[in-house]
């Protein structure tokens, strides 16, 4: 679950200009919510507030039962394990194989037993359909395969929340559709998804709801289909 309660965000270098103004909404499991808006509308800032890469100036953000006004610094890494991040540019480590990229995430968060890591990596790569490419390097994969690997990395801790920043932005239409179908399966399996995008057609095709940002404010909160509904 993700909840914003009257959140305002201002960066010191911008003076009196607000990046976000009076933002309130709630996202529950099995929702796929598209965060729509032009460049500079505040989409990236909003995503950073969920993982506490940024702190709200005022107001409260709750993600997976971690609240921005209550969480201790040592618990922030635990919050981030509950939030899988998917980026437009994949952000895979170029000198590691796909399996090593996922294993690295586990080791960095304290999972060191080889058997546990191996089983987790195999499970996730099978779920995103690229287990056969596990020993390839990112440069040896297509854009769609790299994004599948990036989604696998986001899933390695089995997070209840998936955050995606323009996940199909670098992909052609057919490959982008495959990635959206994969994200759709994650929603139906119980995840809460928030996808920052400027592609209205994706929101209409796959979303359960849209939040539209303009100049840091939510100007529209629109339900597209009921939670749990299959996409025809």
N, C-alpha and C positions, 0 to 999 in steps of 0.2 A: 504494500500500500504506500502511496505517495500523497502527502497533503501539504499544501501551502496555505498559511493563515495570515492574511493581510501583510504580505511580504513586500518590503521596499528594499532596493539595492542601489547604492551610489558608490562610485569609485572616486577616491580622493583627487585623482588627477583630472577628473571631469568637473570639478567645482560643484555647482548647484544642480548639474544635470543628473537626472535619475535614469539608471539603466533599466530598472523595473519599478513599477508603481502600483501599490495596493493589489498585489496578485494573490488570489485565493482560488483553489480548486482541489479536488480529491480524485485520485485514480485508484481503482481496486483491482484485485486479481481478475484475469481474463478480459481485461480491457486492452485495446490497442488504440492509444490516443495519439493523434498527429498534432504536433505543435507547428502551426503554420505562421509564416511571416517573412517579410523581405529581409535582406541583409541589414543588420543593425537594429532589428526589432527587439532583440533581447533573448533569442532562443538559446544561444550558447551560454549566456550568463545563467539562465534558468537551470540548465542541465548541471552546471558547475555547483549551483547551490544544493542540488540533491545529494551530491557526493561530498559536499563541504570542501570542495576545492576553493570555494568562496563562501563567506559567511553573509547572511542577510544583515543589512543595516538595521532594519527593524522587522518585526514579525517573526514567524516560526515556520520551519520546514521539518516535516516528519517523513522519514523513509525507512521502511522495514522496522518500525518501532524505535528507531533512533531519532531523537529530537534535537534540533540545532541549538536550542537554548539549555539543554541538559547534558549533552554528550561530553565526555571527557576526551582530551586529546589522544589518550592511549586507545580509546575505543573507535576512533575514526577509521583505522584499517579494517576493523570488523564490519563497520557500516559499508565500506567499499566492496567487501567480499559479497555483500548482499545486492550489489548493483553491478550487473554486467554491462560494460561499455563497448559499443560498436561504432567505429569511426569511418568516415568517407574514404580516408586514405589508408585504411587497414592497420597501419602501425605495427606490423610484424617485424621482428628482429631479423635483419637480412642474413646474418651469418649463422643462424640456427635453422635446423629443419623445422617442418611444421610440428612434428611431435615434440621437438625440443622447445619450441615456442610455448606450447601449452604446459609442458613439464616445468619450465622456468617459472611460470606463474605460481604453480603449486609450491615449488621450493622457496620462492620469495616470501611465501606466507607461512612457512614452517613445516610443510609436509616434506619429509625427507626419505621416507621408506620407498625403495625402488618399486616394490610390488604394488603398493598403493598408487603411486604415480603412474605406473604403466597401465594399470587397469582403468584409472580415471581418464587418461589420455585416449585409450582405445575406445572407451564408451562414448566419449564426446565426439571423436572423429567419425565414428560410425553413425552417430545421430545426425551429423551435418553432411554426411555422404562423401567424405574424402579420406576415409581410412586407408585406401590404397595409395594415397599420395603422402603418407605420413613421413616418409624419409626424403621427400623433396624439399628444396629450399624455396623460399617465396618467389624468387625470380624465375623459377621453373614452372610456376602455376599461372593460370589465366587470372584475370581480374575477379571473375566470379568465384573461382576456387580460393583465391586469397581472402575474399570476403567471407566465404564459408569457414575458413580457418580462423578469421578474426571473430566470427560468431562463436566458434568452438572455444576460443580463448575466453570469451565473455561468459560462457556457460560452465567453465571448469569448476567453479565453486558452487554450482547449482543454485544460482541466485534467484530470488523471487521477483526481482525487478530487472528489466532490460532497458537500457537507455541507448538510443541510436541517433547519431548526428549525421544526417544525409547519407544513410547506408547504401543507397543505390546511385549516388551522385556521380561516381566514376565508372558506371557500368552501362552497357547497352540495354535496350528495352527488354529483350528476352531474358538476359542474365539477371537484370534487376527484378523481373517478375519471379524468377526462381528464388532469389534471396527473400522477397516478400512472402512467398509461400512458406519458406522455412520459418520466418518470424511468426507467421500465422499459426503454424503448428505449435510454437512455443506458447502463444497466447492460449490456444485451446487446451494446452497441457497445464495451464494454471498461472502462467507468469503475467505480471503487469508490465505493459510496454508503453514507453513514451518515445516517440520518434519525431525529431526535429527535421522539418522538410519544407521546401518551397513548392513541392509537386502536388498540386491539388488533386490530380487524377489518381495518385496513389492513395491519398486519404479517402477518396470516394470509393475506391475499389476494395481497400483492405481495412480501413479504420472502423472502430466502433464509435468514435467521437472525435471532434476536432476542437482544438483551442487555438484561437487566432490572436497573435500578438501584433500590436502596432504601437511603435514608440514606447515600448516597455509596459504597455497595458494590455490586458486581455479584453478584447472588444467583442469576442464571440465565443460561446461555449455551446457546441451543437452536437446532439446525439444523432448518429447515423444508423445504428442498428443495435439490437439488444445484445447484451453480454452473453457469450456462449453460442451465438448464432454462427452457423457455417457460412462461408463465403461461396456463393454459387459460381 
